[in-house]
């Protein structure tokens, strides 16, 4: 069973996806995120792709915009 996060943007994000999303918003690279979370860079890329699909983001800038707009709701 996957864990869920208290993310105001999309409650379907897993805890790990929320952690990766936090790193994306902080402008961390995939390599930095992988090191920080203790996972592979490829796993970060997979999580990023899942997050972007779940939030309907076209690119990283769009993803950050969606997240920041969600925090202002």
QUIHU-V319967 format. One record per helix or strand of 3 or more residues. SS is the DSSP state (2 for helix, 1 for strand). FROM is the first residue (numbers start at 1). LEN is the number of residues. If there is no record, write none. Layout:
ss,from,len
SS,FROM,LEN
SS,FROM,LEN
This chain:
ss,from,len
2,15,11
2,30,8
2,41,14
2,60,12
